[in-house]
Amino acid sequence: MKKFLIFLGIIGLIAGMFAIAFFTIKIDTVTTEGNSIYSDEQIIKAQMSDKYSYNTLYSLVKFKVKGMVDMPFAERIVPNFEGPKTLKLKVYEKSINACVYAMNQYAFLDDDGVVVDCLPTTLSAITVITGVDVNSIEVGKELDTTDKNDLPRLINLTTLIKYYNINVKKLTNKEKCIIMETDNVTVKFANKDHYDDEMAALSSTLKKIRKNKLSGTIDMTDFVSGDKIILKSN
């Protein structure tokens, strides 16, 4: 009987220590790393939405048992406790190039024009492409467009947009040109296979425009490497 009471006492002590730790050790700093599609706030809100998420012991057990909350454009998210009160969420995002709005949904494309996922809404970090005549959308397959020249040229342009880290809200595909909307500037491109020269010149010009808080339109339909880029005020 005495041994049993000692055993119960030990169990009670452990339970008490666990309860104290549960309610007193709390996460006060959560940071993220590796995310560009999702904002820090979106990542943290999705992963720390439970009532007890900021209790360190609770989160340790939850992440181990249940794993992380799935997010459409995150390949995986790895939690790393850098101390009892500090948590870093390492995000490995899927490669998303842009999204095409068609058939009342957004088809998110990788660097090869393959549909990664479809959602009813988009994200601010993703360039939205409109004006593409789409025949069908199937996840895991290249977007099926009526004009087979549309997708390759648009993917080339969006790849360069990512490379030069330009904030582009929307690309509008038209019969004879592509309209790019970035910050307070609208840029017009001719329909062609590659835009390396245009984007190389445009990236530095847009930095100056943004720094000087200017706005207007730029016509690059007849651009040749070495040409001066002219901003026309609205």
Residue pairs with C-beta under 8 A, 6 or more apart in sequence:
18 57
21 56
21 57
22 55
22 57
22 58
23 55
25 55
25 56
25 57
25 84
25 85
26 54
26 55
26 56
26 85
27 53
27 54
27 55
27 56
27 59
27 85
27 86
27 87
28 54
28 85
28 86
29 85
29 86
29 87
30 44
30 48
30 86
30 87
30 88
30 89
31 40
31 86
31 87
31 88
31 89
32 40
32 43
32 44
32 88
32 89
32 90
32 91
33 88
33 89
33 90
33 91
34 90
34 91
34 92
34 93
35 43
35 74
35 91
35 93
36 93
36 125
37 73
37 93
37 94
37 96
37 123
37 125
37 126
38 71
38 73
38 74
38 91
38 93
38 123
38 125
39 124
39 125
43 71
43 74
43 77
43 89
43 91
44 89
46 69
46 71
47 53
47 68
47 69
47 77
47 79
47 89
48 54
48 59
49 69
50 58
50 62
52 58
52 59
53 59
53 62
56 81
56 84
56 85
59 79
59 87
60 81
63 79
68 76
68 77
68 78
68 79
71 77
72 108
72 117
72 119
73 93
73 94
73 96
73 108
73 116
73 117
73 123
74 91
74 92
74 93
74 94
75 92
75 93
75 94
76 92
77 89
77 90
77 91
77 92
78 89
78 90
78 92
79 87
79 88
79 89
79 90
80 87
80 88
80 89
80 90
81 87
81 88
82 88
94 110
94 116
95 110
95 111
95 116
96 108
96 109
96 110
96 116
96 126
97 109
97 110
97 111
97 113
97 155
97 158
97 159
97 162
98 108
98 109
98 126
98 127
98 128
98 129
98 154
98 155
98 158
98 161
98 171
99 106
99 107
99 108
99 109
99 122
99 126
99 127
99 128
99 129
100 106
100 107
100 109
100 128
100 129
100 130
100 132
100 134
100 143
101 107
101 122
101 128
101 129
101 130
102 132
102 134
102 137
103 134
103 137
104 120
105 118
105 119
105 120
105 137
106 118
106 119
106 120
106 121
106 122
106 128
107 115
107 118
107 134
107 137
107 143
108 115
108 116
108 117
108 118
108 119
108 126
109 115
109 116
109 143
109 155
110 116
111 155
111 159
112 142
112 155
113 142
113 143
113 151
113 152
113 155
114 140
114 141
114 142
114 143
115 137
115 138
115 139
115 140
115 141
115 142
115 143
116 139
117 139
118 137
118 139
122 128
127 158
127 161
127 168
127 169
127 170
127 171
128 169
128 170
128 171
129 154
129 158
129 170
129 171
129 172
129 173
130 170
130 171
130 172
130 173
131 172
131 173
131 174
132 143
132 145
132 150
132 151
132 154
132 173
133 145
133 146
133 147
133 150
134 143
134 144
134 145
134 146
135 144
135 145
135 146
136 144
137 143
137 144
138 144
142 151
143 151
145 151
149 191
150 173
152 193
153 178
153 191
153 192
153 193
153 194
153 195
154 171
154 173
154 178
156 193
156 194
156 195
157 171
157 178
157 180
157 189
157 195
157 199
158 168
158 171
160 195
160 196
160 199
161 168
161 180
161 199
163 199
164 199
164 200
164 202
164 203
166 182
166 199
166 202
166 203
166 206
167 182
167 183
168 180
168 181
168 182
169 181
169 182
170 180
170 181
171 178
171 179
171 180
171 181
172 178
172 179
172 181
176 190
176 191
177 188
177 189
177 190
177 191
177 221
178 188
178 189
178 191
179 186
179 187
179 188
179 189
180 186
180 187
180 188
180 189
181 187
182 206
183 206
183 209
183 210
183 215
184 209
184 214
184 215
184 216
185 206
185 209
185 214
185 215
185 216
185 217
185 218
185 231
186 216
186 217
186 218
187 202
187 217
187 218
187 220
188 217
188 218
188 219
188 220
188 221
189 195
189 198
189 220
189 221
190 220
190 221
190 222
190 223
197 223
197 224
197 225
198 220
198 223
201 223
201 225
201 227
201 229
202 218
202 220
202 229
205 218
205 229
205 231
209 215
209 231
214 231
214 233
215 233
215 234
216 231
216 232
216 233
216 234
217 231
217 232
217 234
218 229
218 230
218 231
218 232
219 230
219 232
220 229
223 229
